[in-house]
Amino acid sequence: MDDLLDELTDVAGAMADAARAAILPHFRAPDLQADNKLEGGFDPVTIADRAAEEAMRAVLQERRPQDAILGEEFGNTEGTSGMTWVLDPIDGTRGFVAGTPTWGVLIAVGPDSGPILGVIDQPYIGERFVGAGDRAWLDGPQGQRDIRTRMARPLSEAVLFTTFPEVGTDEDRAGFEAVARHVRLVRYGMDCYAYALVAAGQVDLVIEAGLNSYDIQAPIALIEAAGGIVTDWSGGPVHAGGRVIAAANADIHAQAMRHVQSVL
């Protein structure tokens, strides 16, 4: 398994490099155009999203053609190895088109039971968070270092993130607010970067709803490798998406779940 994980980590790094090269020429470009994928709302996709996924798929075609792929922009590609790569070429496209550096490239791989490797890459600021097996690390402007999640603390001292203030349905909102009213600090709008901050020991909780598998599989593998826990709002597996609690440790996770479940 160690040899396979090393190979997958190397391939994921090549994919992240390819995605960076495809995306960066478009970031903050004055002529960047965004198409809307959502009727009755705004769910943007850009040339950078599509170019990045194409670049990552090209790496897989060369290095791991036997693997399946699930990508946000180009859907499913069947495989024969039992391993599936789950790709979100730009998680946080709204932030991307607004010029904020909190979007990221999400890469995960694993069997049907869930991801064993996850990468959150932020090309513009040059930070790459990797979780593989039981080790997590950050490659960034200050070099490479191992990362760990925060130790247990009372919920009243916790930092909580979510992407959108509205969270999801009215019930989703109630669940989030049941936790939010008890924490020290609530912040919004960080997309996948919030999950990276959980893994890096800066944030205690991310609570979200309505996620797809390509939104959450990379954060799952990264945070679990760093010592955290990621589940649905009932404490079960969440690699297929849905409602998510990502926590720095089992204690803060249990505290958050008690409040969420008290209103559901």
Secondary structure, DSSP 8 states (H G I E B T S, - for coil): -HHHHHHHHHHHHHHHHHHHHHHGGGTT-TT--EEE--TTS--EEEHHHHHHHHHHHHHHHHH-TTSEEEETTTEEE--SSS-EEEEEEEETHHHHHHT-TT-EEEEEEE-TT--SEEEEEETTTTEEEEEETTEEEEEETTEEEE--------GGG-EEEES-TT-SSHHHHHHHHHHHTTSSEEEE--THHHHHHHHTTS-SEEEEEEEEHHHHHHHHHHHHHTT-EEE-TTSS--TTEEEEEEESSHHHHHHHHHHHHTT-
